[in-house]
Amino acid sequence: MFHGKYDVSEIKKHVSEYTDKEWMLETDRQQIAIHHRKTQFYKISYFEFEEYPDFLNYEPKLYKTANKVLADLVMPIVKDMEKVYNGKFGRIMLTKLFANQKITPHLDVMYDYFNIARRFHVPIITNELVDFYVDGEKKNLKEGECWEINNNKTHAVFNKGTEDRIHLLIDILPNKVLGE
């Protein structure tokens, strides 16, 4: 579902300067999930299941290695999403899908978190040859557009372009689940 459009030009400029050093700070996502092997990700905020198994008393915070400049650039979008969807941010991350690669069809159903969180994708760097599929429906998400993706449905991405695709992912946890 389309949410709206944001100016991501400053985020794009900042992220375009990232090297493998930034992208390789964390590698667990691509090691754990076979469908993410051709991706890299950068954690800005990360919901820790062990700290909040029942979601109560959750306090959002930036991840320990999060770049402060990047966090400041994405927070206006995050705060808008929190307001519109009456919640708090959970995971916030950048995901990079390499050129001429794919994320194979899969569901994100491993934890209760994925049944509760509303996931939004905001393309930061993309191209016309990136096809995003959710439940068989194909979309080409444009830079700055914000789309809610139901990751409890089968989804996949095919980047047939010659440049890497980078999305900002924002999860919003509804206040009613957090006991607010």
Accessible surface in RSA format (square Angstrom, percent):
REM  Atomic radii and reference values for relative SASA: ProtOr
REM  Chains: A
REM  Algorithm: Lee & Richards
REM  Probe-radius: 1.40
REM  Slices: 20
REM RES _ NUM      All-atoms   Total-Side   Main-Chain    Non-polar    All polar
REM                ABS   REL    ABS   REL    ABS   REL    ABS   REL    ABS   REL
RES MET A   1   132.66  68.7  99.43  65.8  33.23  79.1  71.05  60.4  61.61  81.6
RES PHE A   2    98.87  49.5  78.05  48.3  20.82  54.2  78.05  47.3  20.82  59.6
RES HIS A   3    42.36  23.2  15.46  10.7  26.90  68.8  10.94  11.3  31.42  36.6
RES GLY A   4    17.69  21.8   0.00   N/A  17.69  21.8  17.69  48.5   0.00   0.0
RES LYS A   5   136.91  66.8 104.90  64.4  32.01  76.2  88.64  79.8  48.27  51.4
RES TYR A   6    41.35  19.3  32.13  18.3   9.22  24.0  37.39  28.1   3.96   4.9
RES ASP A   7   122.71  86.0  87.38  87.0  35.33  83.5  46.97 110.5  75.74  75.5
RES VAL A   8     8.96   5.9   7.00   6.3   1.96   4.7   7.09   6.2   1.87   5.1
RES SER A   9    63.47  53.6  53.56  71.5   9.90  22.8  46.64  99.3  16.83  23.6
RES GLU A  10    93.77  53.8  91.37  69.1   2.40   5.7  42.19  81.6  51.58  42.1
RES ILE A  11     4.35   2.5   4.29   3.2   0.06   0.2   4.29   3.1   0.06   0.2
RES LYS A  12    72.82  35.5  72.82  44.7   0.00   0.0  38.16  34.4  34.65  36.9
RES LYS A  13   126.19  61.6 118.67  72.8   7.52  17.9  80.44  72.4  45.76  48.7
RES HIS A  14    34.10  18.6  29.52  20.5   4.58  11.7  23.09  23.8  11.01  12.8
RES VAL A  15     2.44   1.6   0.00   0.0   2.44   5.9   0.00   0.0   2.44   6.6
RES SER A  16    69.19  58.5  36.18  48.3  33.01  76.0  34.19  72.8  35.00  49.0
RES GLU A  17   126.37  72.5 103.86  78.6  22.51  53.6  45.36  87.7  81.01  66.1
RES TYR A  18    25.65  12.0   7.66   4.4  17.98  46.8   7.81   5.9  17.84  22.0
RES THR A  19    79.98  56.9  72.19  73.2   7.79  18.6  74.67 100.3   5.31   8.0
RES ASP A  20    96.65  67.7  92.07  91.6   4.59  10.8  27.82  65.5  68.83  68.6
RES LYS A  21   159.09  77.6 143.52  88.1  15.57  37.1  97.18  87.5  61.91  65.9
RES GLU A  22    47.37  27.2  46.98  35.5   0.40   0.9  12.37  23.9  35.00  28.6
RES TRP A  23     2.52   1.0   2.52   1.2   0.00   0.0   0.45   0.2   2.07   3.4
RES MET A  24    94.65  49.0  78.61  52.0  16.04  38.2  75.86  64.5  18.79  24.9
RES LEU A  25    82.53  46.0  54.49  39.0  28.03  70.5  58.32  41.0  24.20  65.1
RES GLU A  26    31.70  18.2  28.93  21.9   2.77   6.6   4.57   8.8  27.13  22.2
RES THR A  27    37.08  26.4  32.51  33.0   4.57  10.9  14.54  19.5  22.54  34.1
RES ASP A  28    50.61  35.5  48.34  48.1   2.27   5.4  28.19  66.3  22.42  22.4
RES ARG A  29    32.09  13.5  26.68  13.6   5.41  12.9  14.94  20.4  17.15  10.4
RES GLN A  30    17.95  10.0  17.47  12.8   0.48   1.1  14.56  31.0   3.39   2.6
RES GLN A  31   116.54  65.2 101.45  74.1  15.08  35.9  35.53  75.6  81.01  61.4
RES ILE A  32   121.63  69.2  93.02  69.3  28.61  69.0  98.75  71.1  22.88  62.1
RES ALA A  33    20.54  18.9  15.78  24.4   4.76  10.8  20.54  28.9   0.00   0.0
RES ILE A  34   129.83  73.9 120.06  89.4   9.76  23.5 120.06  86.5   9.76  26.5
RES HIS A  35    35.31  19.3  31.22  21.7   4.09  10.5  23.83  24.6  11.48  13.4
RES HIS A  36    13.18   7.2  13.18   9.2   0.00   0.0   9.31   9.6   3.87   4.5
RES ARG A  37   121.75  51.1 103.56  52.8  18.19  43.3  44.01  60.1  77.74  47.1
RES LYS A  38   101.31  49.4 100.59  61.7   0.71   1.7  46.56  41.9  54.75  58.3
RES THR A  39     3.05   2.2   1.10   1.1   1.95   4.6   0.35   0.5   2.70   4.1
RES GLN A  40    14.83   8.3  14.83  10.8   0.00   0.0   2.62   5.6  12.21   9.3
RES PHE A  41     1.12   0.6   0.40   0.3   0.72   1.9   0.40   0.2   0.72   2.0
RES TYR A  42     6.75   3.2   5.45   3.1   1.30   3.4   3.37   2.5   3.38   4.2
RES LYS A  43    12.20   6.0   9.91   6.1   2.29   5.5   0.25   0.2  11.95  12.7
RES ILE A  44     0.35   0.2   0.35   0.3   0.00   0.0   0.35   0.3   0.00   0.0
RES SER A  45     0.60   0.5   0.60   0.8   0.00   0.0   0.00   0.0   0.60   0.8
RES TYR A  46    35.02  16.4  23.83  13.6  11.19  29.1  13.34  10.0  21.68  26.7
RES PHE A  47     1.62   0.8   0.58   0.4   1.04   2.7   0.96   0.6   0.66   1.9
RES GLU A  48    52.36  30.1  51.01  38.6   1.35   3.2  15.89  30.7  36.47  29.8
RES PHE A  49    38.77  19.4  36.34  22.5   2.43   6.3  36.77  22.3   2.00   5.7
RES GLU A  50   144.13  82.7 115.89  87.7  28.24  67.2  76.25 147.5  67.88  55.4
RES GLU A  51    89.95  51.6  61.87  46.8  28.08  66.9  40.61  78.5  49.34  40.3
RES TYR A  52    32.20  15.0  30.28  17.2   1.93   5.0  16.43  12.3  15.77  19.4
RES PRO A  53   103.98  75.8  76.41  69.7  27.57 100.2  81.57  67.3  22.41 139.3
RES ASP A  54    88.10  61.7  71.23  70.9  16.86  39.9  38.95  91.7  49.14  49.0
RES PHE A  55    13.90   7.0  13.90   8.6   0.00   0.0  13.90   8.4   0.00   0.0
RES LEU A  56    82.22  45.8  77.96  55.8   4.26  10.7  77.96  54.8   4.26  11.5
RES ASN A  57   127.10  87.7 109.30 105.6  17.81  42.9  35.20  84.7  91.91  88.8
RES TYR A  58     7.17   3.3   6.43   3.7   0.74   1.9   4.70   3.5   2.47   3.0
RES GLU A  59   106.50  61.1 105.84  80.1   0.65   1.6  50.51  97.7  55.99  45.7
RES PRO A  60    34.64  25.2  14.06  12.8  20.58  74.8  14.06  11.6  20.58 127.9
RES LYS A  61   110.13  53.7 101.45  62.2   8.68  20.7  82.18  74.0  27.95  29.8
RES LEU A  62    72.32  40.3  53.96  38.6  18.36  46.2  53.96  37.9  18.36  49.4
RES TYR A  63    29.45  13.8  20.63  11.7   8.82  22.9  15.51  11.7  13.94  17.2
RES LYS A  64   170.94  83.4 124.90  76.6  46.04 109.6  85.70  77.1  85.25  90.8
RES THR A  65    55.35  39.4  38.82  39.4  16.53  39.4  44.00  59.1  11.35  17.2
RES ALA A  66    21.88  20.1   0.76   1.2  21.12  48.0   0.76   1.1  21.12  55.9
RES ASN A  67    49.37  34.0  40.87  39.5   8.50  20.5  10.57  25.4  38.79  37.5
RES LYS A  68   137.18  66.9 131.35  80.6   5.83  13.9 102.46  92.2  34.72  37.0
RES VAL A  69    84.29  55.5  82.43  74.6   1.86   4.5  84.00  73.0   0.29   0.8
RES LEU A  70     0.00   0.0   0.00   0.0   0.00   0.0   0.00   0.0   0.00   0.0
RES ALA A  71     1.62   1.5   1.60   2.5   0.02   0.0   1.60   2.3   0.02   0.1
RES ASP A  72    76.95  53.9  64.22  63.9  12.74  30.1  26.80  63.1  50.16  50.0
RES LEU A  73    50.83  28.3  39.97  28.6  10.86  27.3  42.22  29.7   8.60  23.2
RES VAL A  74     0.00   0.0   0.00   0.0   0.00   0.0   0.00   0.0   0.00   0.0
RES MET A  75    33.99  17.6  33.91  22.4   0.08   0.2  32.84  27.9   1.15   1.5
RES PRO A  76    87.96  64.1  72.85  66.4  15.12  54.9  81.08  66.9   6.88  42.8
RES ILE A  77     7.99   4.5   7.68   5.7   0.32   0.8   7.89   5.7   0.10   0.3
RES VAL A  78     0.00   0.0   0.00   0.0   0.00   0.0   0.00   0.0   0.00   0.0
RES LYS A  79   110.42  53.9 105.42  64.7   5.01  11.9  74.30  66.9  36.12  38.5
RES ASP A  80    51.53  36.1  45.95  45.7   5.58  13.2  17.32  40.8  34.20  34.1
RES MET A  81     0.00   0.0   0.00   0.0   0.00   0.0   0.00   0.0   0.00   0.0
RES GLU A  82    22.02  12.6  19.16  14.5   2.86   6.8   9.42  18.2  12.59  10.3
RES LYS A  83   172.16  84.0 146.55  89.9  25.61  61.0 100.09  90.1  72.07  76.8
RES VAL A  84    80.93  53.3  50.11  45.4  30.82  74.3  57.01  49.5  23.92  64.9
RES TYR A  85    38.10  17.8  25.55  14.5  12.55  32.7  19.43  14.6  18.67  23.0
RES ASN A  86   100.48  69.3  96.12  92.9   4.36  10.5  30.02  72.2  70.46  68.1
RES GLY A  87     7.69   9.5   0.00   N/A   7.69   9.5   0.00   0.0   7.69  17.2
RES LYS A  88    35.53  17.3  35.53  21.8   0.00   0.0  30.89  27.8   4.64   4.9
RES PHE A  89    12.05   6.0  12.05   7.5   0.00   0.0  12.05   7.3   0.00   0.0
RES GLY A  90     0.00   0.0   0.00   N/A   0.00   0.0   0.00   0.0   0.00   0.0
RES ARG A  91    19.87   8.3  19.49   9.9   0.38   0.9   1.14   1.6  18.73  11.4
RES ILE A  92     0.00   0.0   0.00   0.0   0.00   0.0   0.00   0.0   0.00   0.0
RES MET A  93     0.35   0.2   0.35   0.2   0.00   0.0   0.35   0.3   0.00   0.0
RES LEU A  94     0.00   0.0   0.00   0.0   0.00   0.0   0.00   0.0   0.00   0.0
RES THR A  95     4.19   3.0   4.19   4.2   0.00   0.0   3.22   4.3   0.97   1.5
RES LYS A  96    22.61  11.0  22.57  13.8   0.04   0.1   2.61   2.3  20.00  21.3
RES LEU A  97     0.00   0.0   0.00   0.0   0.00   0.0   0.00   0.0   0.00   0.0
RES PHE A  98    63.29  31.7  63.29  39.2   0.00   0.0  63.29  38.4   0.00   0.0
RES ALA A  99    24.49  22.5  16.02  24.7   8.47  19.3  16.02  22.6   8.47  22.4
RES ASN A 100    96.31  66.4  73.96  71.5  22.35  53.8  29.86  71.9  66.44  64.2
RES GLN A 101    61.13  34.2  53.83  39.3   7.29  17.4   6.40  13.6  54.73  41.5
RES LYS A 102   103.91  50.7  99.64  61.1   4.27  10.2  45.16  40.6  58.76  62.6
RES ILE A 103    10.54   6.0  10.54   7.8   0.00   0.0  10.54   7.6   0.00   0.0
RES THR A 104    53.39  38.0  53.35  54.1   0.04   0.1  44.73  60.1   8.67  13.1
RES PRO A 105    84.03  61.2  63.45  57.8  20.58  74.8  63.72  52.6  20.31 126.2
RES HIS A 106    20.04  11.0  10.25   7.1   9.79  25.0  19.20  19.8   0.84   1.0
RES LEU A 107    81.87  45.6  63.81  45.7  18.06  45.4  63.81  44.8  18.06  48.6
RES ASP A 108    18.62  13.0  14.69  14.6   3.93   9.3   6.12  14.4  12.50  12.5
RES VAL A 109    85.27  56.1  65.12  59.0  20.15  48.5  65.12  56.6  20.15  54.6
RES MET A 110   127.14  65.8  94.85  62.8  32.29  76.9  74.10  63.0  53.04  70.3
RES TYR A 111    87.24  40.7  79.92  45.5   7.32  19.1  56.57  42.5  30.67  37.8
RES ASP A 112    96.34  67.5  89.94  89.5   6.40  15.1  13.64  32.1  82.69  82.5
RES TYR A 113     0.61   0.3   0.07   0.0   0.54   1.4   0.07   0.1   0.54   0.7
RES PHE A 114    19.52   9.8  18.42  11.4   1.10   2.9  18.92  11.5   0.60   1.7
RES ASN A 115    95.99  66.2  65.51  63.3  30.47  73.4  23.36  56.2  72.63  70.2
RES ILE A 116    41.50  23.6  30.75  22.9  10.75  25.9  34.76  25.0   6.74  18.3
RES ALA A 117    13.57  12.5   2.60   4.0  10.97  25.0   2.60   3.7  10.97  29.1
RES ARG A 118    74.99  31.5  72.23  36.8   2.77   6.6  26.57  36.3  48.42  29.3
RES ARG A 119    10.58   4.4   8.99   4.6   1.60   3.8   2.45   3.4   8.13   4.9
RES PHE A 120     0.02   0.0   0.02   0.0   0.00   0.0   0.02   0.0   0.00   0.0
RES HIS A 121    14.62   8.0  14.62  10.2   0.00   0.0   9.96  10.3   4.65   5.4
RES VAL A 122     0.00   0.0   0.00   0.0   0.00   0.0   0.00   0.0   0.00   0.0
RES PRO A 123     0.00   0.0   0.00   0.0   0.00   0.0   0.00   0.0   0.00   0.0
RES ILE A 124     0.00   0.0   0.00   0.0   0.00   0.0   0.00   0.0   0.00   0.0
RES ILE A 125    20.84  11.9  20.84  15.5   0.00   0.0  20.84  15.0   0.00   0.0
RES THR A 126    15.40  11.0   7.14   7.2   8.26  19.7   6.60   8.9   8.80  13.3
RES ASN A 127    28.75  19.8  17.80  17.2  10.95  26.4  28.56  68.7   0.19   0.2
RES GLU A 128   121.64  69.8 105.78  80.0  15.86  37.8  59.63 115.3  62.02  50.6
RES LEU A 129    97.09  54.1  95.51  68.3   1.58   4.0  97.09  68.2   0.00   0.0
RES VAL A 130     5.29   3.5   4.94   4.5   0.36   0.9   4.94   4.3   0.36   1.0
RES ASP A 131     9.55   6.7   9.55   9.5   0.00   0.0   0.03   0.1   9.53   9.5
RES PHE A 132     4.63   2.3   4.51   2.8   0.11   0.3   4.51   2.7   0.11   0.3
RES TYR A 133    63.25  29.5  63.25  36.0   0.00   0.0  38.65  29.0  24.60  30.3
RES VAL A 134    27.82  18.3  25.51  23.1   2.31   5.6  25.51  22.2   2.31   6.3
RES ASP A 135    93.02  65.2  69.12  68.8  23.90  56.5  11.27  26.5  81.75  81.5
RES GLY A 136    70.42  86.8   0.00   N/A  70.42  86.8  37.36 102.5  33.07  74.1
RES GLU A 137    98.99  56.8  91.33  69.1   7.66  18.2  39.18  75.8  59.81  48.8
RES LYS A 138   120.66  58.9  96.51  59.2  24.14  57.5  48.46  43.6  72.20  76.9
RES LYS A 139    70.54  34.4  65.94  40.5   4.60  10.9  36.71  33.0  33.82  36.0
RES ASN A 140    40.41  27.9  22.07  21.3  18.35  44.2  20.94  50.4  19.48  18.8
RES LEU A 141     6.62   3.7   3.14   2.2   3.48   8.8   3.21   2.3   3.41   9.2
RES LYS A 142    80.38  39.2  79.92  49.0   0.46   1.1  68.72  61.9  11.66  12.4
RES GLU A 143    50.51  29.0  44.29  33.5   6.22  14.8  20.24  39.1  30.27  24.7
RES GLY A 144     0.76   0.9   0.00   N/A   0.76   0.9   0.76   2.1   0.00   0.0
RES GLU A 145    30.60  17.6  30.60  23.2   0.00   0.0   0.29   0.6  30.31  24.7
RES CYS A 146     0.00   0.0   0.00   0.0   0.00   0.0   0.00   0.0   0.00   0.0
RES TRP A 147    36.35  14.6  36.35  17.6   0.00   0.0  36.35  19.4   0.00   0.0
RES GLU A 148    30.98  17.8  26.35  19.9   4.63  11.0   9.64  18.6  21.34  17.4
RES ILE A 149    11.62   6.6   9.36   7.0   2.26   5.5  10.11   7.3   1.51   4.1
RES ASN A 150    68.26  47.1  58.96  57.0   9.29  22.4  26.30  63.3  41.96  40.6
RES ASN A 151     6.85   4.7   6.85   6.6   0.00   0.0   1.09   2.6   5.76   5.6
RES ASN A 152    51.20  35.3  36.16  34.9  15.04  36.2  18.36  44.2  32.84  31.7
RES LYS A 153    92.61  45.2  88.88  54.5   3.74   8.9  43.21  38.9  49.40  52.6
RES THR A 154    62.28  44.3  59.22  60.0   3.06   7.3  34.74  46.7  27.54  41.6
RES HIS A 155    14.62   8.0  13.61   9.5   1.01   2.6   9.81  10.1   4.81   5.6
RES ALA A 156     3.67   3.4   3.67   5.7   0.00   0.0   3.67   5.2   0.00   0.0
RES VAL A 157     3.25   2.1   3.25   2.9   0.00   0.0   3.25   2.8   0.00   0.0
RES PHE A 158    60.56  30.3  60.54  37.5   0.02   0.0  60.56  36.7   0.00   0.0
RES ASN A 159     1.54   1.1   0.00   0.0   1.54   3.7   0.07   0.2   1.47   1.4
RES LYS A 160   115.27  56.2 102.38  62.8  12.89  30.7  66.79  60.1  48.48  51.6
RES GLY A 161     1.81   2.2   0.00   N/A   1.81   2.2   1.81   5.0   0.00   0.0
RES THR A 162   130.53  92.8 102.08 103.5  28.45  67.8  70.84  95.2  59.69  90.2
RES GLU A 163    79.57  45.7  74.95  56.7   4.62  11.0  34.24  66.2  45.33  37.0
RES ASP A 164    46.71  32.7  40.80  40.6   5.92  14.0   9.35  22.0  37.36  37.3
RES ARG A 165     2.80   1.2   2.80   1.4   0.00   0.0   0.00   0.0   2.80   1.7
RES ILE A 166     9.00   5.1   9.00   6.7   0.00   0.0   9.00   6.5   0.00   0.0
RES HIS A 167     1.93   1.1   1.93   1.3   0.00   0.0   0.82   0.8   1.11   1.3
RES LEU A 168     0.00   0.0   0.00   0.0   0.00   0.0   0.00   0.0   0.00   0.0
RES LEU A 169     4.34   2.4   4.30   3.1   0.05   0.1   4.30   3.0   0.05   0.1
RES ILE A 170     0.00   0.0   0.00   0.0   0.00   0.0   0.00   0.0   0.00   0.0
RES ASP A 171     1.06   0.7   1.04   1.0   0.01   0.0   0.63   1.5   0.43   0.4
RES ILE A 172     0.21   0.1   0.21   0.2   0.00   0.0   0.21   0.1   0.00   0.0
RES LEU A 173     0.00   0.0   0.00   0.0   0.00   0.0   0.00   0.0   0.00   0.0
RES PRO A 174    20.09  14.6  19.84  18.1   0.25   0.9  20.09  16.6   0.00   0.0
RES ASN A 175    29.68  20.5  29.39  28.4   0.29   0.7   5.05  12.1  24.63  23.8
RES LYS A 176   173.19  84.5 145.38  89.2  27.80  66.2  93.02  83.7  80.17  85.4
RES VAL A 177    45.43  29.9  32.06  29.0  13.37  32.2  38.43  33.4   7.00  19.0
RES LEU A 178     3.75   2.1   0.20   0.1   3.55   8.9   0.20   0.1   3.55   9.5
RES GLY A 179    58.65  72.3   0.00   N/A  58.65  72.3  24.33  66.8  34.32  76.9
RES GLU A 180   121.16  69.6  59.24  44.8  61.92 147.4  42.13  81.5  79.03  64.5
END  Absolute sums over single chains surface
CHAIN  1 A     8908.1       7343.9       1564.2       5004.8       3903.3
END  Absolute sums over all chains
TOTAL          8908.1       7343.9       1564.2       5004.8       3903.3
